[in-house]
Structures are given as C-alpha cells and as structure tokens.
Amino acid sequence: MSEPKPPTPTPTPGDTYKGWLFKWTNYIKGYQRRWFVLSNGLLSYYRTQAEMGHTCRGTINLATANITVEDSCNFVISNGGAQTYHLKASSEVERQRWITALELAKAKAVHMQAESDDSGDDCSTAPPTSGQGGGCRNSEVQSTLRTMSSKVEDLTTCNDLIVKHGSALQRSLSELEGIRVGGDMGEKTRQVTERATLFRITSNAMINACRDFLSLAQNHSKRWQKALQTERDQRIRLEETLEQLAKQHNHLERAFRGATVLPSSFSNPALGNKGGVSAKGDASDEDDDNEFFDAMEDPAEFITVPADPKYHRRSGSNASGLSNETGLDDQSVNFDELSLASNPESPQPLELEPVRQRRTRIPDKPNYYLNLWSIMKNCIGKELSKIPMPVNFNEPLSMLQRLSEDLEYYELLDKGAKCQSSLEQMCYVAAFTVSSYSTTVHRTGKPFNPLLGETFELDRLGECGYRSLCEQVSHHPPAAAHHAISEKGWTLRQEITLASKFRGKYLSIMPLGSIQCLFDKSNNHYSWKKVTTTVHNIIVGKLWIDQSGEIDVVNHRTGDRCHLKFAPYSYFSRDVPRKVTGVVTDKDGKAHYVLSGTWDEKMEFSRVMQSSKGENGTEGKQRTVYQTLKAKEIWRKNPLPDGAENMYFFSSLALTLNEPEEGVAPTDCRRRPDQRLMEEGRWDEANAEKQRLEEKQRTTRREREREAVKAASTPEEAVTEDSVTDSPLKTDAQEIGTEASEVSDESCCSADTEDSPPHTPVASPHGLLPYLSPHQDNYQALWFEKIDDAASGETLHVYKGGYWEAKDQGSWDMCPEIF
C-alpha cells in the first residue's frame, strides 16, 4: 500500500478502542482508510476523527457478530449477512491487537446481554430469547408483588385486630379498678384474662406477618438492585445512542437544506456511463467528495444542491466557459462568495460609542392570579363596547413600540445599502423581513392598543445611525404609520392595520398594509406585506405563536422578486419547525439566490449556479433543483438577555423602548400612565388608569364626530341638528350608532377591527342628513399624511416632516392632550 502507515491503535478510558483501519468499499476505490471506534460492544467507523461528533458511517453490534481472520493483515466482521466489514490492518501485529480487543469486547457484550436476559429465578438454564426473558421477568415481578400485597393486607388486618382487642382490654382494666372486692371480682378477672389472651395472639400474628414481609423483601432486594442497575446501564447506553442519532439527524437536516447532492450521473456524467460496482463491503460508504442523502417526504418547492466543482475554479478559461454555459455576465462570473458579507469598495463603518447607557432590566413580571369569573362578573349589565380587558393579558409595550422592534436588525439594511447588485441587496432585504418575526416566538402578551394620536420615537442616530417615528393615524380601523431613516442611505416606512379572526382554539391575526424600503444610492424601491400570525391554545393550554404564509418582496425599479414561504407548524411534519425558504429571481424569472433557515434562529443564502426540473413532489408539483455554492449565514438571532423569562421575554432592544427619556413629545408611549404602571408591577392601578383613558378617548371622539357633522351640513341644518341633539325628545339613532361603534380600545387583541353596525340617518327639515360615521371623521394625523405611492400603486401614510425640528426647539404646542 502507498498509504502512510496508520498509528498504532490505543485503548482509551472506559474500555474504548480507537484507531485507523482500511475498509473495503468497492472495486473502483478498493480499500479506504477509516477511523474505527470500539466502545460498549459496538464497532463504529468514520471517515475522519472530526466526524465523530456528528456523522457515523456505520455501526455493528459485536454481541451477534462473527470475527474471522483471512490472512496476516485481513479480517472480516459479519453479523449474519446484514452487515459485513472487510478490514485490513497495516501490519500483522496491529491486526492481532484489533482481534484481541474485538474478542474481549464481544465476550463482554455477550455477558451483558445474558445478564440482561437473566430473570433471577429458576427459569430455563438456556439463554432465553428477548421476548421470553421479558415475559419471565414480568411474571416473576407480578408474583412477588401479589405475595407482598397479601402480606400487607395481613398486616392491615392484624393492626385492626390489635386496636380492637387493645381497646377492649383497656376497658376491662378500667372496670376492674372501679369495682369492689366481691362476687363480681372473679367474673371481671376472667374477662380481662380472655381479652389479654386475644391481644397476645393478635400481637404474635402481627409479629409473624412483619417477619414474613421483611424476609420476603430482603430476599428480593438484591435481585431487584441488580435488575435496577441493569436497567440503568441500558438506559445510559440508549441515551448515548439517541444522542448520537440526534447529532446525525441534525447534520443530515443541515446538509439537506444547504448541501444535498444530485446523483453522480447528474453532476458528473462521466461516472454515469460506468458499469455497476460490486456490493462487497458496506453499501453505506460514500465518495470522499460527495455525500448523498435521501429526499425528504414533505412537498418542498425546490431542492438546493452543491454546484459542480468546475464553478469554483477561477482560471480565465473556466470563467469564460462558465459564462457561456450559464448565461451569466462577467460581473456575475467574478462574484466573490463573501461579497454579501462585505464590500471592499465601501469603507468599513466606524465603531460608534454609545451616547448613553441603556437599561438592561425592567421589574420582573408579577405572578398575579387571573380570575376569569371576576372579569365576567364585572361585565354583567354593561354594553359590549364598554367592557375593558385587564392588563393581565398585556405586555408593558405599545403596538407602536412593537413596530419599532422591526429595526432590531438594522445592520441588514446597512449592509444592503452598500451592495452594488440589486439581487444581492434583495437577499439582505429578505433577511430583514424574516428577522422582524424573531422576537415573537415567546411573546404571547398583547401589546397596548395605541390611543389616537399617540406617537413613539426611537432616536438611535448617535448609536446606530437611524431614527424612527410611529404615530397612530386611525382608530377605526386601528392603523399605525411608521417612518425610519438612516444615515447609511436607506428609508423604511410602513402602515399596518390588524384584522383578526377567532376560530375557537386559535386566533389568527392578519396584518394589512404594506412595508416599503428605499435605498438612496441605487433608487431601489422594495415593498412587501406581513404573514399571518396565529396564537394557539386561546381557551385551554399554554399559549404559543406560529407564523405562516407567503411573502413577495418586490423591487419596483428592476422587477427583481424574492418569494418567501413560512411553513406552518405541524405535529406530523418531519421538517424543521418554523422553517422559511425563499428564492431570489430577476425580472425574467431566473433564480440567482436561495435562502433557507428559520424565522426564530437564523437565515442562510447560497448563490445559484444552475437549475433544472426535478421529480414531482408528493402533491404532484414539479420541484426545481438548484445547484448552489456553499451556503453562507446572512442573519442570526441575538440571544435574549439573562432573566428574559421574568421580563416578558423582551429582547435587549425591547427592554429599552419604554425607558423614560427627556424631550420626547407629550403623546409619546413612554408617557402613557397605564403602561408605565403595568411595567412597575402596579396592575390594579394600571387597570383603573386604562379604563379612564379609554373613556376619555370615547368622549373626545364623540366631540370630534359632532363637529364633523356640523361642518358637513349647511348653517340651517347645523342649527336644526343642535336642537335635535339637545332636545329631550331626540331620537336614539345617533347615540346608538355612536355607542355601538365604540369598541373598547383594549377589548381583545384586535377588537378595534370589528365592523360597526349601519348608522341611521338623522331627520332634517331639508331631508335626510346622512349620519357621519366615526370611521370617516375629520381627524388628521399630525406628523403623517396620506399619499398614493406611484411605484407600488398603494395608498399609505408617509412622514411629512416637522417632528424632529419641533423636538430640537422643544415646542410641542401642536400636540393634543391624550393622556
């Protein structure tokens, strides 16, 4: 052999034997060098020592295996045909060491199996099968338990008799002390003697029963201890095996998501024309360069596979051939795998010193008992719109602050702003889209519904280079507008309205509206919508959240598109939970990048070098097979701070959102009293303050609607309307319409989205004056204005300016008093 001589195998602590051996694979490759590990009666092998932590290539149980020596260096291990290892040592001395270690391990494995099958009684002396041994042990245990149960019943009966006769004896002794010496003396003495005899007999029976029980327990104690120790050893071996299987399973899943390979005939046609090879040796042994995995059973839309090695060559001739074969331009051919992680033409960002020290903790969540009956009792006799929901269901953050949490991974947009290619930039925008859901996996608390006109600013200009502003621009339906701008050259704006459907066991929350991201340097304009959020176990069980649906991220300037699919959780799926997959395509539909990962952990991307149509999936859809370069990580979730489970599972950013700051607007969420009281743990006061704010908002809205009605009518109609409104004989139509539409601000996760009943017209001397719906009142947002976006064709609120200038001047006279 031209191979270097393997080192001498050495035994390790714990009866483990390790070393290199040559294993027969097939007639083309012959013997291949493999790393073998002998432990606990199992012989396993790996390609390299580094694979020991995750990928085992094969394992054989020596307890049922035959070891045969063929010649001075070769030997064979077989377990009856299912597995056969043809092995070769580098020398006869080394072969003998392995044979000795294998024989000792086999003898120990057979001995342990015999002990495991031994029931400890007079069953057959021949080694029983596993089924017979298990049945024998079970019958022996059941018989012993029945005997011990009868002894316990005897002890119980004896105890009852001792109590009975002891009481009678005590009474007789008491009577004997009270009588006088006379004729009754003899009779009483006889009764005491009889009862003392009964007591002695019962006591002796009790002692005998205790002796029998103790003897029986002692006889079986050693046997049970031995059986218990055997079960513990088996459990330890099982746990080690399961741990090894879990590592292998995890490795296979990761490999399938990012490095699954086509058959060799596809990736290298030259090998496909060769004849079949012999099956001598283990069929599971694969090529050193390629690994093959079975396709998963779920109906995946596409499969990613490693690209042919020719795509990794950097020579000029290969590059030109690649361009001709795949249709890529020169810029794509010279694509650097690390270009998404850094841009050599752009200066590296300077490390910014934090302007201020942000807080890292909030008061722990109180462990208040939630009495649903008391809530229902307080609702008796009240209108549905007047029923307040307690803060027990909330978390001490507003919905505006939850929207601002989307900026936790702003670095993705910073990197996207540096990209020269719009397709590369699309990968970062798609990863940013997925990252906004990472904070929801444990956040089952409901955020506070903002009051109309409520705002929230997040000024991180000195620390992170961006600042953002949110405002509640509508109350029926509730809508919030968000605008963020960065010094790195990007702008994020969104308007979100929530719709919900309660389906008995779960609540579906469907965000309406779009999110847009604009990059200054490239003028790329992206837009997308959010997926459906589902809150499970609303009635019974522990709440948990899932995200499902599809997102299309569109670049309106170039026509590029990224289709993301959030797979819903299923108990019967073999796929990774919370899985997200996506494909980035150009305007012609050609795939350039593939993204995969989970929305609660990380996302990876890989460059597509070639694509082809594969086999049909389980649903009859033809799946696309993408040949890709090695996957790179583009986003990973930040770990939660210590003690997050006691702080509503807030992230590091979320802990700072409600931190008091000087100079913010009077309408800022940080100044909301009920939210502040809840954060401090004063929930009873928070509930009272929350009810006050809701009633104040209703009063303000009634006044605004009344003014809107006056403004919409002629002066004569306004006078008539005032007289109708103030008259004691006024119709209830307007009041009913107003009250019915006043859904409590906090009645449920999205109660404000419920449709209001139709409104009754108000009688007027000049005809029917339509009653102005509160959905169409004259409220105008203070910092945002509604426009029609030409690029996306959507209508949304955008920032019109003035807030940061007002903050610099400290002038907030234009802000309403909502708290």
Protein Blocks (a to p, Z undefined) as FASTA:
>chain_A
ZZdcdddddddehiiacddddddfbfmlmpaddddddeehiacddfblklmmmpcfbdcd
fklcccddfblmbccddehhjaccddddfbfklmmmmmmmmmmmmmmmmmmmmmmmpnoi
acdfbdcdfklmmmmmmmmmmmmmmmmmmmmmmmmmmmmmmmmmmmmmmmmmmmmmmpcc
dfklmmmmmmmmmmmmmmmmmmmmmmmmmmmmmmmmmmmmmmmmmmmmmmmmmmmmmmmm
mmmmmmmmmmmmmmmmmmcccdfklmmmmlmmpccddfehjfkbccfkbccddddfbdcf
bdcddddfklmpcbfklmmmmmmmnopafklmmpcfklmmpcfkbccddddddfbdcdfb
dcddddddddfklmmmmmgopafklpccdfklpccddfklmmmmmmmmmmlmmmmmmpmb
fklmmmmmmmmmmmmmmmmmmmmbccddddehiacdddfklmnopacddddfbfbdcddd
dddddfkopacddddddddddehjaccdddedddddddfklopacdddddddddehklgo
cdddddedddddddfknopacddddddddfkbcbdehiacdddddfkopafbdceddfkl
bccddddfbdcdddddfkopacddddddddddfbdcddddehklmnoopafklmmmmgcc
ehiafkbmklpmklmmmmnopamlmmmmmmmmmmmmmmmmmmmmmmmmmmmpcfklmmmm
mmmmmpmkbcfklmmmmmmmmccfklpmklmlpccddddddddfkbccddddfklccbdc
fkbccdddfklopacdddebjjlmmmmnopaklpccfZZ
